[in-house]
């Protein structure tokens, strides 16, 4: 599906966005009144879905107007990351020829071997744990925030736009926290839910890219995602998304099925049958080392 064939308004995305905000309001203002645990569970799901919808807006959905797309996900339900920074780093990730390169790909989870050799042993142990799925779910969001903020802080003076994106993030997160403060849900419980929401997203990002000598073998396909496929808006079919980033989430399964053999050959078999398979294989075992095996020995 090409951009000029897209509808003016992609109604499935609009409907899911509306339903996501309705579920969030229900959790915060009603469910929290009788069960904090249930509210945390529901909010965490909406935070994960909000992150996936944010990804859709960055790629031009559900409207053709970028400002209108950004407005649909303006409330920062996940609190942690500014929209502008996610947009810029993610689009740079898509343009990067050397996916997973620790210096060029802003979404890489690898370190160059030279940098790895210089960090202290306790941090090495933490990053090794983070390369298991259990680590990515537990400490992964915190590590992601620390590294992201530290990276941006070093560039505030040289790139004022980065600082402005963080300044713009303050009201986007503030409006969410203000609504929570007015609701029966405790702020601490909401922050726990937001953290869990980011953990859920890390199930998808955990292995969607790997260090591989050939670029085409670096992007994963995960089938049989069930509820997770919905929360990820089918981005588990990640190689299809990278090949055709303009395709809306609800068209990705059809695009994959039409050329299934082609995509499996294209990504050199980097394929998983389900997220259950991934949990069984990688919950306590790292999928690969932290130092990048092929790139930049600095």
C-alpha positions, 0 to 999 in steps of 0.5 A: 500500500503506497502513501497516495493510496491511503485513506484520508483518515485511517479509522481503525487507528482512530477507533483504537486510540479512542478505546485506549483513552477510554480504558485509561480513564476507566482504570484511573477514575473507576477501577482504582476506586475499588482495586489498585492492583486491577487499575495498575494492570489495566493502566499498564496495558494502556501505556503499552498500547499508547507507545505503539500508537505513538510509533504509528503516528511517527510513521504518518498514521492515522492522518496525513497531517503530522501535527494532528497525528502527534496531537492524538498521542499528546498526553504522555501516558508513559511519562518517561520519554518526550515525543520529539526525541522518540520521533527523531531517534526512531526515524534515524533508526529507520534510516540507518544502514548499519542497524544495531551499530552501537554508534550509528543506530540510536536504538541499538542495545549493543556496546562497542567492545572497546567501550565494554572493556572500560566499564566497571564489573558491576555495570557489566553484570547489570548489562548482561542481566539486561540482555536476558528477557527477565532483565529487560522486563525488570531493570530494562526500563530503568536502564533505558531511561538512564542511558537516554537521559545521559545521552541527551544531557551531553548534547543539550548545549550543542543541540538546543532542539533536544532540550526543547523536546524535553521542555515540551514533554513537561506539560505532556506528562504533567497533564497526565499526573494532574489527572491521576492526582485528581483520581482515586489512583495513587501517584505511586501506583500510576508510576508502577503501572507506567513502568510495567507498560514500558516493560511490556513494550520491551518484550517486543524490542528485546529481540526485534534486531540482532547483530548479523553480518548481513543487514537483511538478517538483523530484523525479526519476525514473531508470529502468533503474538495474540494479545501481545500482537495487538498491544504491539500493533502487529509490529512483531512482524518487524521485518515487514514494518522495516521493509514498508514503514508506510503500511498501517498496523492493521495491514501488516499481517496481510502484507506478511501473509502475501509474501511470507516465504519472501520475508522469511528468506529476506531476513535469513530465518530470524523467526520465532513462532510465538512469544511463548517460545521467546520466553522459554528460550531467553527468560534467563538466558541472554540472546547475545552478548552486550559487546557488538560482535561485528562493529567498531572496536573502539 
